[in-house]
Structure formats: structure tokens, C-alpha cells
Amino acid sequence: MSIDCLCRIPGNIGLFHIVHKQDKILQLRSVAGTAENISTLPWISPGLFDIQVNGMNGIELSDEALTQEKLVEIEKALENHGVTRWCPTITTQDPKIVKRNLEIIGRTMQGGSAPNIHCIHLEGHYISAADGYRGVHMPEYIRDPDISEFNAWNEAAKGKIGLFSLAPERVGAIEFISALKTIGVKAALVHHQADYETIRMASAAGADLSSHLLNGCAKMIHRQHNIIWAQLSMDELWASFIADGFHIPHYTLQTLIRAKGVERSILVSDLAHLSGLPEGEYTKSGNTVILKDEGLWVKSEGTNLLSGAVKTLEKDCAFLVNNSGFSIDQALSMASLNPARYFAIDPVFKLFPGRKGKLVQFFWDNGKLRVERNG
């Protein structure tokens, strides 16, 4: 499929005419003036970048049944939703399974059969074990950071671990963050109850992201001295948000992004392996969960305890635009350009004449974001 049309490009002002054939941009030029049908023009980009995917279509990345073929299946499913770069995320699990699955992902990346994977993201393992802050992570596998364990995991992963989310208040966490920084692995803060000074120490050691901020937090916290205000106040920290309408109310999400700034905010799906499956009851991490209306909850807790997300990233973009006062340009930027900037690969998402690679067309239509892949 070729592209020859007027379009808009996330993060760029004005209109453009683009000609893209055989996976190469043959022409790209700015167009003066405005178009009468500007609202119907496609937004064209290399695609979305989801830095937190735990699974999809019944395939769980932290499950002992993971195979290379299943990993590739997730990648292809994500492409259908406009996600062309992603971070497979391994969550709290038996260390033996973690190592096994890291080997599978690392080997797959090394072999080139899942070219859209940017790096591996580890979340959990070294988080707070306290109720509320722990979320639905399995408590029996939560512990203090262990750099020797990480080194063994990274060796198994062929050095492909690029992001580690943890709680900075755990014993040895600050030293662990510093050790990651020295080898080029990014550290993020998640599922923690650290005070302001500890968060500052973590930032000074190299942590630069608050993973899915506001979630992984106790229901009752101090109105002034809490992890939300502390992390929002630090410009050196990026923040990722789950904009599915369940994890964060739309008005709260609007306030969070305004406080952090669009330029430092990243949209993530945090997809659970149940994403893409029919509504019903399932078992996840030892809990019976209910998948309904594109939300996922622990059955015994009603709608009080979420168990991951099932909306794909383009749907999160649409929710943000429809409910939280941001433009489609801003939403697409937070789901593509910003994560690329965070990982310092923003040139990969730059469009220019001669650029090789597939493109994705996004059509904003009646409050929904429709995806058409080119190739």
C-alpha cells in the first residue's frame, strides 16, 4: 500500500504532502494554508511506542508457557493497533521463570524475529510489599534489590534489559539504581511509598521516570506529603500514565499531565495478557478477575482493585482527547515522540524525504482513533 496525500504529522505545525512507496518516503513537503477537510486528514507517523506491555491475546510475558512464537504473535497484534515499537514487560514472578522468559525475549530480539521490540522492561520484583502500594503483584516474590541477580538476568536477556521499575525505599535501592545507570539501564520509580527526600536521592542516583504515576498507591495518603505531589514536583522525572479511563479519572489525568507537562508525559497501555479476549471471568496471578467494558478487576474486590489494563494504546489516546482536554496531536506525541525522546531515539521517529520504513496512518473519526498500517 502506498501513500500520496495531504496529512498532518504529530509534533509538527501545519499541513504536509507526503508520497510514500515501497517503504520509503519519496516526497515530504510543507503545504501553505489550511485545508477545508483538515479534520479528516490522516495523522502519519512511524507508529506508537508502548513502553509497558505485560501481554496480550491470552499470552502473558511473565508466564512459564511463553515461547518465541507467542512473543512474535504479541508484536503482530500490537502492529494492528498502530504500535510499532514496544517494551515487553516482565512483572513479579518466580526468579526462575523470570530468567527463562528473559532468555526467550533476548534470543528473539537477537535473532531479529521481533524487530519492533526496543528493550525489555522489568517491573515489580523490588517494589513495596505493603497493601495498596503493592497492587496485585505477588507478595511471595517481592524482595530487596540484588545487583547480582539483575546481572544474571541481564546476561540471560543478552543485555537487552533497558528499563527497571522499582521502589526506591527498599534496602539497597539507591545503590542499585546507581549501578544500573553506570551500565546504561534506565531506572524508574513504581509501587513505592518513598518520602520526598528518598525520591530525590533516587533521582540523583539516576532514576528518571515515574512509572504509571498515581497507580500502585494506597487509597489513603497524606494530603500534602505523598508520593504523587513529590514526583510531580520534580522536573527531572518523566511520568507515564495509563489513560484507559479506569486507572485514573479523566479530570485527575488532566491535572496530572498539566502538572508534569505534556513534554514530560508518556502514555502507556500497561496491557495485561487478557487484552483482546472476550468479556468474562479469568484467573490472573492467583486471583479471579473480571474482564468487562474494557476494564479488568479482581472479582473479590468489586471495582475497587484493578488487575492491569486491556485497552490498547490508540484507545488510550482517544480517551485522553475525548475526556481530558488534550488535542489529538498532543495525545499522539505522548504515545510516540515522548517515549522516543525518553529513550533518546527521537531521530527514529523523524519523518524526512528518503526515510526508509513502514508508516502508520491514524484517522481521527467521531471520537475514535482508527489505524491503517502502510505495509
Rosetta blueprint (number, residue, H / E / L):
1 M L
2 S L
3 I E
4 D E
5 C E
6 L E
7 C E
8 R E
9 I L
10 P L
11 G L
12 N L
13 I L
14 G L
15 L E
16 F E
17 H E
18 I E
19 V E
20 H E
21 K E
22 Q L
23 D L
24 K E
25 I E
26 L E
27 Q E
28 L E
29 R E
30 S E
31 V E
32 A L
33 G L
34 T L
35 A L
36 E L
37 N L
38 I H
39 S H
40 T H
41 L L
42 P L
43 W E
44 I E
45 S E
46 P L
47 G L
48 L E
49 F E
50 D E
51 I E
52 Q E
53 V E
54 N L
55 G E
56 M E
57 N L
58 G L
59 I E
60 E E
61 L L
62 S L
63 D L
64 E L
65 A L
66 L L
67 T L
68 Q H
69 E H
70 K H
71 L H
72 V H
73 E H
74 I H
75 E H
76 K H
77 A H
78 L H
79 E H
80 N L
81 H L
82 G L
83 V E
84 T E
85 R E
86 W E
87 C E
88 P E
89 T E
90 I E
91 T L
92 T L
93 Q L
94 D L
95 P H
96 K H
97 I H
98 V H
99 K H
100 R H
101 N H
102 L H
103 E H
104 I H
105 I H
106 G H
107 R H
108 T H
109 M H
110 Q H
111 G H
112 G L
113 S L
114 A L
115 P L
116 N L
117 I E
118 H L
119 C L
120 I E
121 H E
122 L E
123 E E
124 G L
125 H L
126 Y L
127 I L
128 S L
129 A L
130 A L
131 D L
132 G L
133 Y L
134 R L
135 G L
136 V L
137 H L
138 M L
139 P H
140 E H
141 Y H
142 I L
143 R L
144 D L
145 P L
146 D L
147 I H
148 S H
149 E H
150 F H
151 N H
152 A H
153 W H
154 N H
155 E H
156 A H
157 A L
158 K L
159 G L
160 K L
161 I E
162 G E
163 L E
164 F E
165 S E
166 L E
167 A L
168 P L
169 E L
170 R L
171 V L
172 G L
173 A H
174 I H
175 E H
176 F H
177 I H
178 S H
179 A H
180 L H
181 K H
182 T H
183 I L
184 G L
185 V L
186 K E
187 A E
188 A E
189 L E
190 V L
191 H L
192 H L
193 Q L
194 A L
195 D L
196 Y H
197 E H
198 T H
199 I H
200 R H
201 M H
202 A H
203 S H
204 A H
205 A H
206 G L
207 A L
208 D L
209 L E
210 S E
211 S L
212 H L
213 L L
214 L L
215 N L
216 G L
217 C L
218 A L
219 K L
220 M L
221 I L
222 H L
223 R L
224 Q L
225 H L
226 N L
227 I H
228 I H
229 W H
230 A H
231 Q H
232 L H
233 S L
234 M L
235 D L
236 E L
237 L L
238 W E
239 A E
240 S E
241 F E
242 I E
243 A L
244 D L
245 G L
246 F L
247 H L
248 I L
249 P L
250 H H
251 Y H
252 T H
253 L H
254 Q H
255 T H
256 L H
257 I H
258 R H
259 A H
260 K H
261 G L
262 V H
263 E H
264 R H
265 S E
266 I E
267 L E
268 V E
269 S L
270 D L
271 L E
272 A L
273 H L
274 L L
275 S L
276 G L
277 L L
278 P L
279 E L
280 G E
281 E E
282 Y E
283 T E
284 K E
285 S L
286 G L
287 N E
288 T E
289 V E
290 I E
291 L E
292 K E
293 D L
294 E L
295 G E
296 L E
297 W E
298 V E
299 K H
300 S H
301 E H
302 G L
303 T L
304 N L
305 L L
306 L E
307 S L
308 G L
309 A E
310 V L
311 K L
312 T L
313 L H
314 E H
315 K H
316 D H
317 C H
318 A H
319 F H
320 L H
321 V H
322 N H
323 N H
324 S H
325 G L
326 F L
327 S L
328 I H
329 D H
330 Q H
331 A H
332 L H
333 S H
334 M H
335 A L
336 S L
337 L H
338 N H
339 P H
340 A H
341 R H
342 Y H
343 F L
344 A L
345 I L
346 D H
347 P H
348 V H
349 F H
350 K L
351 L L
352 F L
353 P L
354 G L
355 R L
356 K E
357 G L
358 K L
359 L E
360 V E
361 Q E
362 F E
363 F E
364 W E
365 D E
366 N L
367 G L
368 K E
369 L E
370 R E
371 V E
372 E E
373 R E
374 N E
375 G L
